[in-house]
Amino acid sequence: MGKIRINVKSNFTQVSNHVLHNTNLSLKAKGLYAYIVSTGLYRISDLTAGLKEGKDAIGKALKELEREEYLVRDFSRQNGKFDEMNYKLNKVPKPCKGV
């Protein structure tokens, strides 16, 4: 079997194999995860500006990442009102409770 050689000197991103080998994620969700890690962008409006996919496709991929707990959204409140939404991107999903 042939081999692939990757020449990388600089300007590269490392992505968790856990994400890439997760069979519950589509290739689009895996690619979006890598893009987010690479750019730090997470808002749909920012992502659509840099990618060919539209809002619906990006939203669906984000939901896949959220379902598998690679993306966690945290809604913060101040004085009982919605303040902002924070995002956390996990390399490995949180372990299930009781395991």
ChimeraX commands (.cxc) that place a marker at each C-alpha (Angstrom):
marker #1 position 0.00,0.00,0.00 radius 0.5
marker #1 position 1.29,3.48,-0.82 radius 0.5
marker #1 position 2.09,6.10,1.78 radius 0.5
marker #1 position 1.20,9.74,2.01 radius 0.5
marker #1 position 3.81,12.25,3.04 radius 0.5
marker #1 position 2.66,15.55,4.45 radius 0.5
marker #1 position 5.06,18.48,4.26 radius 0.5
marker #1 position 4.08,20.97,6.92 radius 0.5
marker #1 position 6.56,23.58,8.05 radius 0.5
marker #1 position 4.21,26.18,9.55 radius 0.5
marker #1 position 0.68,27.54,9.57 radius 0.5
marker #1 position -1.12,24.28,10.37 radius 0.5
marker #1 position -3.85,23.11,12.73 radius 0.5
marker #1 position -3.99,20.04,14.93 radius 0.5
marker #1 position -7.36,18.32,15.22 radius 0.5
marker #1 position -8.29,15.59,17.66 radius 0.5
marker #1 position -8.48,12.11,16.12 radius 0.5
marker #1 position -11.46,11.54,18.41 radius 0.5
marker #1 position -13.48,13.97,16.29 radius 0.5
marker #1 position -12.22,12.65,12.96 radius 0.5
marker #1 position -12.93,9.00,13.83 radius 0.5
marker #1 position -16.42,9.63,15.22 radius 0.5
marker #1 position -18.76,7.74,12.89 radius 0.5
marker #1 position -21.77,9.73,14.18 radius 0.5
marker #1 position -20.46,12.91,12.54 radius 0.5
marker #1 position -20.73,13.78,8.87 radius 0.5
marker #1 position -17.70,14.83,6.89 radius 0.5
marker #1 position -19.16,18.36,6.82 radius 0.5
marker #1 position -19.32,18.49,10.65 radius 0.5
marker #1 position -15.75,17.18,10.94 radius 0.5
marker #1 position -14.52,19.75,8.45 radius 0.5
marker #1 position -16.39,22.54,10.20 radius 0.5
marker #1 position -14.84,21.48,13.52 radius 0.5
marker #1 position -11.38,21.72,11.94 radius 0.5
marker #1 position -12.23,25.11,10.42 radius 0.5
marker #1 position -13.42,26.46,13.78 radius 0.5
marker #1 position -10.26,25.20,15.51 radius 0.5
marker #1 position -8.18,26.78,12.76 radius 0.5
marker #1 position -9.87,30.19,12.66 radius 0.5
marker #1 position -11.53,30.65,16.04 radius 0.5
marker #1 position -14.72,31.69,14.24 radius 0.5
marker #1 position -17.96,30.26,15.60 radius 0.5
marker #1 position -20.82,32.58,14.66 radius 0.5
marker #1 position -22.85,31.35,11.70 radius 0.5
marker #1 position -22.57,34.76,10.03 radius 0.5
marker #1 position -18.76,34.66,10.29 radius 0.5
marker #1 position -18.61,31.05,9.10 radius 0.5
marker #1 position -20.81,31.69,6.06 radius 0.5
marker #1 position -18.58,34.61,5.08 radius 0.5
marker #1 position -15.54,32.32,4.83 radius 0.5
marker #1 position -17.16,29.14,3.49 radius 0.5
marker #1 position -19.26,28.10,0.49 radius 0.5
marker #1 position -21.96,26.54,2.68 radius 0.5
marker #1 position -25.01,28.53,3.65 radius 0.5
marker #1 position -26.55,29.18,7.06 radius 0.5
marker #1 position -28.70,26.03,7.01 radius 0.5
marker #1 position -25.81,23.66,6.21 radius 0.5
marker #1 position -23.53,25.26,8.79 radius 0.5
marker #1 position -26.31,25.24,11.38 radius 0.5
marker #1 position -26.92,21.54,10.77 radius 0.5
marker #1 position -23.20,20.74,11.16 radius 0.5
marker #1 position -23.04,22.80,14.38 radius 0.5
marker #1 position -26.03,20.84,15.72 radius 0.5
marker #1 position -24.20,17.58,14.95 radius 0.5
marker #1 position -21.17,18.82,16.90 radius 0.5
marker #1 position -23.43,19.91,19.74 radius 0.5
marker #1 position -25.29,16.57,19.78 radius 0.5
marker #1 position -21.97,14.72,20.11 radius 0.5
marker #1 position -20.86,17.25,22.77 radius 0.5
marker #1 position -17.86,18.57,20.86 radius 0.5
marker #1 position -19.57,21.97,20.90 radius 0.5
marker #1 position -21.15,23.17,24.15 radius 0.5
marker #1 position -23.20,26.37,24.32 radius 0.5
marker #1 position -23.46,28.23,27.59 radius 0.5
marker #1 position -26.06,30.95,27.98 radius 0.5
marker #1 position -25.04,33.49,30.59 radius 0.5
marker #1 position -27.49,35.79,32.33 radius 0.5
marker #1 position -26.97,39.06,34.09 radius 0.5
marker #1 position -29.67,40.47,36.39 radius 0.5
marker #1 position -32.01,37.71,35.23 radius 0.5
marker #1 position -31.68,38.64,31.56 radius 0.5
marker #1 position -29.87,36.94,28.72 radius 0.5
marker #1 position -26.38,38.47,28.50 radius 0.5
marker #1 position -24.39,36.44,26.01 radius 0.5
marker #1 position -23.79,32.99,24.63 radius 0.5
marker #1 position -20.39,31.40,25.16 radius 0.5
marker #1 position -19.12,28.44,23.20 radius 0.5
marker #1 position -16.70,25.73,24.25 radius 0.5
marker #1 position -15.14,23.42,21.68 radius 0.5
marker #1 position -14.10,20.07,23.19 radius 0.5
marker #1 position -11.40,17.78,21.80 radius 0.5
marker #1 position -13.20,14.84,23.44 radius 0.5
marker #1 position -16.86,14.92,24.51 radius 0.5
marker #1 position -17.70,14.96,28.19 radius 0.5
marker #1 position -17.99,11.42,29.59 radius 0.5
marker #1 position -21.51,10.17,30.24 radius 0.5
marker #1 position -22.67,10.42,33.84 radius 0.5
marker #1 position -22.53,7.12,35.71 radius 0.5
marker #1 position -19.77,5.69,33.53 radius 0.5
marker link #1:1,2 radius 0.2
marker link #1:2,3 radius 0.2
marker link #1:3,4 radius 0.2
marker link #1:4,5 radius 0.2
marker link #1:5,6 radius 0.2
marker link #1:6,7 radius 0.2
marker link #1:7,8 radius 0.2
marker link #1:8,9 radius 0.2
marker link #1:9,10 radius 0.2
marker link #1:10,11 radius 0.2
marker link #1:11,12 radius 0.2
marker link #1:12,13 radius 0.2
marker link #1:13,14 radius 0.2
marker link #1:14,15 radius 0.2
marker link #1:15,16 radius 0.2
marker link #1:16,17 radius 0.2
marker link #1:17,18 radius 0.2
marker link #1:18,19 radius 0.2
marker link #1:19,20 radius 0.2
marker link #1:20,21 radius 0.2
marker link #1:21,22 radius 0.2
marker link #1:22,23 radius 0.2
marker link #1:23,24 radius 0.2
marker link #1:24,25 radius 0.2
marker link #1:25,26 radius 0.2
marker link #1:26,27 radius 0.2
marker link #1:27,28 radius 0.2
marker link #1:28,29 radius 0.2
marker link #1:29,30 radius 0.2
marker link #1:30,31 radius 0.2
marker link #1:31,32 radius 0.2
marker link #1:32,33 radius 0.2
marker link #1:33,34 radius 0.2
marker link #1:34,35 radius 0.2
marker link #1:35,36 radius 0.2
marker link #1:36,37 radius 0.2
marker link #1:37,38 radius 0.2
marker link #1:38,39 radius 0.2
marker link #1:39,40 radius 0.2
marker link #1:40,41 radius 0.2
marker link #1:41,42 radius 0.2
marker link #1:42,43 radius 0.2
marker link #1:43,44 radius 0.2
marker link #1:44,45 radius 0.2
marker link #1:45,46 radius 0.2
marker link #1:46,47 radius 0.2
marker link #1:47,48 radius 0.2
marker link #1:48,49 radius 0.2
marker link #1:49,50 radius 0.2
marker link #1:50,51 radius 0.2
marker link #1:51,52 radius 0.2
marker link #1:52,53 radius 0.2
marker link #1:53,54 radius 0.2
marker link #1:54,55 radius 0.2
marker link #1:55,56 radius 0.2
marker link #1:56,57 radius 0.2
marker link #1:57,58 radius 0.2
marker link #1:58,59 radius 0.2
marker link #1:59,60 radius 0.2
marker link #1:60,61 radius 0.2
marker link #1:61,62 radius 0.2
marker link #1:62,63 radius 0.2
marker link #1:63,64 radius 0.2
marker link #1:64,65 radius 0.2
marker link #1:65,66 radius 0.2
marker link #1:66,67 radius 0.2
marker link #1:67,68 radius 0.2
marker link #1:68,69 radius 0.2
marker link #1:69,70 radius 0.2
marker link #1:70,71 radius 0.2
marker link #1:71,72 radius 0.2
marker link #1:72,73 radius 0.2
marker link #1:73,74 radius 0.2
marker link #1:74,75 radius 0.2
marker link #1:75,76 radius 0.2
marker link #1:76,77 radius 0.2
marker link #1:77,78 radius 0.2
marker link #1:78,79 radius 0.2
marker link #1:79,80 radius 0.2
marker link #1:80,81 radius 0.2
marker link #1:81,82 radius 0.2
marker link #1:82,83 radius 0.2
marker link #1:83,84 radius 0.2
marker link #1:84,85 radius 0.2
marker link #1:85,86 radius 0.2
marker link #1:86,87 radius 0.2
marker link #1:87,88 radius 0.2
marker link #1:88,89 radius 0.2
marker link #1:89,90 radius 0.2
marker link #1:90,91 radius 0.2
marker link #1:91,92 radius 0.2
marker link #1:92,93 radius 0.2
marker link #1:93,94 radius 0.2
marker link #1:94,95 radius 0.2
marker link #1:95,96 radius 0.2
marker link #1:96,97 radius 0.2
marker link #1:97,98 radius 0.2
marker link #1:98,99 radius 0.2
view
